[in-house]
């Protein structure tokens, strides 16, 4: 799915103009970028969460020459899917139409005696 697909979905489902839909999507993405650049995490219920991970600097090595190269500290972005999305993606093909998707149907084991 592309950003243009999201814009088209907004136009069709919400009846907004193309320019309004583009501005809305741009505002959402820009807000997300700004928050991540500040080191903030983003959580979207039902979808997942974006986390900023800090990596320490270390001494790397050039594999060809063996020369020691300092690697600077950096930040990366991790995305962890929410349970609802993960369950939907992993649902068998024949069960995509609906159902509760609660698992194997066996009751949980009793804890403690």
C-alpha angles and dihedrals in degrees: 000000000000132000088253089057090055090050091050091050090054091049093050101038100037101030095231124144122265091251093050091049092048091049092049094051091044091051092050094049093043090051090050092049092049093049093048092048088054089054095251122143122233122214122189112185113233092017111053145255136282114217129190110224121199117216120200121230117256143175110267129186132228102236093210100050103016089233115155112243123188112231114207123230112264144174128237134187122239125192120204117189121231119244093250093055093042091052092048093050092048095045112117115260093246091054097052093102097072142286128134096281091209096152136251097343095242116128118245116264116262114251125220130006 
